[in-house]
């Protein structure tokens, strides 16, 4: 079976599209959350660690996932679509030198190839990974971590070169920050190297925990999942496995906050509750009525009801279990409808607040303290304007703004949104939103 959305893959090169939204409608109905985008990258890359076949289901059909699959195929991975959301993948004959470098340069998640390729081939060479324009995102933490393990890491021209000969039986790595991909890279590298790797200052968000579950299925010993200290016990040979990808917490959070912003009545299904407990608590604190029905194994359905009074003092994005940076922009749009002043603080990325500049065009009253902090005074009426999506999460936030604005909102560069949200306009239409995807000639 061919890729279910093969005709839209890399659509940004073939056709320019925009969203046209007529706001003012409260959302009603229900929506189901799909597979986790950021958890799919390390799972797909981990398939490089075994010569045996793996099967991954609940794949989200989005541009960034297609890019990662295309990168693996360019190296010689045998990938077959079993059904619309399930792939079989076998990597016994991959050649890293054949990887399409232009694809790696477009995808931030491709940085995870370092750990897997280095673990399997004892050397790796990749160009600078790409991704959203949300500020400086160097891989210094990755470089430092690999060097702590005895890996030679150099930047040569436009490529990173990594190699090693032999690792000590026990190695300890202290990450310079709570880096999701930095943690995952060391996990991938350690999985195929016998001995014990201790990772301190490890990130423990959903992507890392999902990778830990996958590696354990393959035969890797892992202790400390869900904490900031991981112990990885690698093996020379790992087995192929079947794995159903977890559901996407940021996507669930986006729909929950969007429902709240429109004063809607919406049921969101397939919510990974352990990774959204704090954001949901804060929404309740702010005045958003929620009903949470637990379904078992961490899953829940969340019902959002219209609010009467909304007050938000502060939104600060922090590593798990705090408010995710991926949801900060959604909370920012919600803050434009709250009574009083809201401090928005994102200490992680200095480009995360660029969407606020677009909101000011719509009538929002926003004062910037610095690239990481801004104050939003509300409530303010928003008015439809022509906007540009600068990054994935900021683009989704602009859709939210368009849904609550008066008049017509047009959002350009929606390819950024397609990178992380599968046909978001169709799912919003199912909730009563007036949103259309328009192809430009």
N, C-alpha and C positions, 0 to 999 in steps of 0.2 A: 504493500500500500504506500502511495506517495504521501509526502507531507500534506496534511489537511489544508494548510493555508499557503501552499507553495506559490500560488499566483500573487499573493500579497507580500511575499518575502522581499525585503529591501524595497518596499513600495516607494520609499522616499526618493529613489533614483528614477522611478518610472512615472510617478504622478504626484502632483502637489495637491494636498487636501486640506480642508479646514472644517471646523465645527461652527455651525450657526445655531445659536440658542436664543429662545424667547423665554425670559424668566417670569417669575411670579407665581409659579405653581408649587403647591406642597406635594411632595412625593408620597405615593401610597402603593402598597403591595408587598411583594417579597422578592428577594434576590439571593442567589446562591454564590458563595465564594469559591474561586478556583484554586488550582495548585499554586504553591508558593514560588514566585519568580526567583528570589534571591537564594532560596534553598535548593533550587534545581541546578544551579551552576556547579556547586561542589559535588553534588551527587553524580551529575553527568561526567565531570572530570575524574571522579573516583573510579569510574569504569575503566580508566586507563591502567589501573593498578592490578588488573587480573587478565589472564588470557581466556578466561571462561566467559560465557554469555551472561549478560545482565538484562533484566527487564524492568523498566521504569514506567509506572502508570500515574495517572492524574497530572500529566504534563500540561502546563499552561500554554495556550497557543498564542504566543506573543513574540514580537520581533527579536528581543534579546535572547530568548531561548532558541529560536531558529538560528541565530548567529552562532551560538555555542555549538549546536548540532552540526552546523555547516563547517565550523573549524575542525571538529573531530573527524568529519567525513573527509575533509581535505587532507588529513594526515593518514587516511587509509582505514578509518574505523568503518566496520560493516554495520550500518544502521538501517533497520526496517521498521516501518510503522505497522504495528499489529492491529491497532484500531485508531480511532480519532485522537485518543489521548494516551496511548501506550506505545512505547518503542522497545525493540530489542536491539542491543548494542554489543558488539564483539570487537575487541581492540587488539587481537593477537598479532596483527600484521601492520601496526601503525608505524609511520616514519615521520618523526617530528619535523624533519627538515622540509617536508612537503606542506606544512601548515600554511594557510593563506594569511600572510602577514597583514594584509589590508583589513581583514576581518578582526584580527586580534587588536589592531590599533583602534577599532571602533567600539570595542566592548570592554568595559572595566572588569567584568567578571572573568575575563581571560587571564587575569593575573594569577588565578588559581592553577593554571597550567604549570607554573613553576614547580610547585610542590610535587605534583603527580609525575611530571616528566623527569624531574631530578631524582625522585625516588626510584623510578623504574630504569632510567638510562644512565644515571650518575652524572648527567650533564643536561643543561637546558639553555636554549637561546630564544628569547622572544623580544619583540619590540615593545615600546611603552604602551601599556593598555589605555583604552579610551574611556568613554562614559559621559555622564552628565556634566554640564558646566556649572558646578556648585562650589567652585573654589579649588584651591590647591589640594591635590590628593596624591602626593608623592608616595612611593613605595619604600621609603626609608625604613619603616618599621619591619618590613619583610626582609630587606637587605641585612639589617642589623641582626635579626633573628637567625637567619641562615648562617651568618658569619659566626654567631655564638656556637653553632653546631659544627664548625670546622669547614663550612662550605666556602669556596672562593667565589665571590660575587663581584662582578665588574660591570660598568656601563661602558660599552665600546661603540662609539658612533651613535647609532640610533637603536642599538639593541642591548639587552641585559644578558650577560653570559654567566652561567653558574656551573660549577663542577666540584666534585669531591672524590677522595680516594677511599677513605675508611673512617667510620664513626666510632667514637668510644662506646663501650657497652651501656653506660648510663650518661645521658646528656641533659643539661638543664638550660632552659631558655626563659629569659625575662623580657616580655614584650614591652616596648616603650609606651604603649597606649593600649586601650581596650579596642583592638582592631579585629573586626569580624574576619576579613579575608586574611589578615596576618595570622590569626589563630588557625584558620582552616588550612592555610598553606603548610604550616608546620605539622599539622595533623596528617595531611596527605603525604608529606615527605616521610614522616616517621612510620607510617602504616606499613610500608614495604621494607623497612630496615629493622632487622632483629635487634633487640635491646630495648631499653626504656628511655623515653623522652618525657621530661617534666616541663610543662608549659605554665609559667606563672604570669600573672596579669592577663590571663586569657579572657577573651570575650565569651559570654555564655548565652547569647541571644538565640532565637529559634533556628537560624541557619546553622550555627555551630552544633546545636543539640541534634538537629536532623542529620548532619554529617556523621556525628558520633554514632547514632543508631545504625546508619548504613554501614559504616566501617566495622561495627561490631558484628553485623550479619555476615560480613566478608571474612571474619575471623580475627580481627584486631581486638586486643584487650584495651579497654578504656575505663579509667576511673576518674571520678570527679565531674561527670557531665552535669551541666547546670551551675557550676561554680567557677571561680576565677583561677582554679588550679587543676590542670588536666594532666593525667599520666597516661601516656600512649605506649603500649607494648606491641611492637611491630613483629611481623613475620616475613619469611622469605617468599611465601606463596599465599595468595589470597584467592578465595573462591567467588564465582559469579552468584548473584542473588536476584530475587524478585523484590521490588520495593514500591509501595504506593507513597507518592510524595504528599507531604503534609499540605494543609490549606494555607492560604496567604494571609498572615496577620495584617500587613499594611493595607492590603486591598479591603479586608473586612473593616478596618478602622476608617478607611476613606468613605465607604458607603454608610457607615454608622454616623460619622460626623456630617456627611452630606445630607442625610435624612434629618439630622438635628438642625442644620443651617436653614433648611426649607420649611421647618416646623412640620415635618411630615410624620406619617404613621407607617413605618416600614419594618418588616421582619427580615433580618439578615441571618442566613443559615450558613453552617460550616465555619463557625468562628472558633479559632484556636484560643480558648479562654486564658490559659496560663500566660500567654504572651501579650494579652491586652487588658489584664486585670487593673493595672494602674491607670491607663488612659480611660477605661470605663468608670473607674472610681472618680476620677477628676471630672468627667462629664456629669456624673450625678451631683458632685459638689457644686458644679457651675449652675445647676438647675435643670438639666436635661432628664426627663423621666425615662427610665429604662427598665425593661423586664428581661432578666437573664434566665434562660431555661437550659440547664446542663443536660447533655445527651450522653455522657460517658466518654472515657478516653480523652478527656480534655476538651472535647467539642461542645459547643453550645449554640443555641439560637438566641439572638438579641433583638428584642422589639423596642423600637424608638417611638416615643410619643411626642406630640407637640408640647413645647414648653411655654410657660407664662412669664416667668422672670428669669433672665440670664445675666449672670455676672461672672466675669473671668478676671482675676487679679494678675495672674502670671502663667505663662507657658514657657517652660524651660525643657528643651530636649536634652536627654541624658542617655547613656548606655543602659541596656536592659538591667533591671526591670523598670526604668523610668519611661518617660514619654519618648517614643522613637523619633529621631530626626525626620524619618520618612512621613510622620504625621504632623509635624510642626506647622507646615503650610496650611493643612486643612484646618487646624485649630486657629490659625491666623485669620482665615476667612470667617470662621464662626465668631471670632472676637469682634469683627466689625458690626455684629448685630447685638452685642452685649452692652449692658449699661455700665458706663464709666470707662476707666482706662485699663488697658491690658498691656503688661510688659511681655514682649516676645524675645526670648533669648535662645539662640542656637550657638553654643560654644564650639561645635564640631566643624562646621563648614562656613566660611565667610561669604559664600555665594548663595546660601539657602534663603536669604531674605529678598532676593531679586524680584520675586513674585509680588512683593508689597508695592514695588514701584508701579506695577500694572494695576493694582487695586486703587492706587491714588488717582489714576486716570478715570476710574469709575466713581469717584467721589468719596472714597474712604479718607478719613483723617488720620494720617500716620506721620510720626516724627522719628527720624533715624538718629540713634545715639552713636552708633558705629556699625561696621559690617556685621556684627553679631547680635545687636540689640536694637529694638524699635518699640515705640509705644503707639498703640492703636486706641483712639478715642471713639466710643460708640454710644448708642447705636447710630449708624449712618445709613441713609438710603444709597444703594448702589445703582448706577445707570449703565446700560449696555454700551460697550465700546468695542473697538477693534483692538485685539490684544495678541501678544505673541507668547507662545509657550517656550520658555528658555530651558526647562529641564523636566524630567519625568514627573516628580511629585508636585512641583510648582504648577505644571500644566494641569494636573488633576484639580488643584486648588482653584485655578481660573475657571474650570468648568463649574465648580461649586458656586463661585461668585456670579457666573452667568445665570445660574439657575435661580438665584435670589434677586438678581438685578431687574430693574424695570426696562423694558424695551429689548432690543436685539444686541446680542454679544457675538462677535466673531473671533474665533481663536485660530491663529495661524501656527504653522510648524507643529501640527498635531502628531507628527511621527514620533516626537519625544514621548507623548502620552501612550501611543501604541506600543512602545517598547516595554511597558509594564502593565497595561490594562487591556484585557482582551475585549475588543468591540464594546468599549464602555458606553458608547452612545446607544447601542441596542438594548443594553441592560437598563439604562436610565429611561429609555422609552417605555420599557416594561413597567416602570414605576410612575409613568404619566408625564415624564419630562418632555418638553418640546425642544428636542435637539436633533440636528441632522448633520450627516457627514456629506460635505460638498466637494466634488472633484473639480479642480481648477483646470482650465484649458491652457 
